[in-house]
Amino acid sequence: MSGNSVVVDDNCLRSNHRKDLRSAADMIGVKSILIYLDLSFDVLKKRKENNKILKTRHDVPSAWMVEDSLVFERPTEEENPVLYTENISSAKFFESLESQFW
């Protein structure tokens, strides 16, 4: 599998879903990295409002966002997520991401 990458772009709300994905990666001998976008509800709401104007992304219904927030299980330290917040520069984020590879 050397030289190949797979990206799972999903919300992975529950820890057991993330565990299943890590197990699948382990079964084929590849490394998995969890990227956690820890954004405030206000930032998400603002992005959603901007997207209604710009239409750069698929619109997620507001009800889904509320429902998802009720079942979401925050990644644990054991999951070793690469954290991105609205206060982290992209350079710092990519530095954190790169450190996961070595």
Summary of the structure (lengths in Angstrom):
residues: 102
radius of gyration: 15.5
end to end distance: 17.5
largest distance: 43.6
contacts: 185
relative contact order: 0.17
helix: 49%
strand: 6%
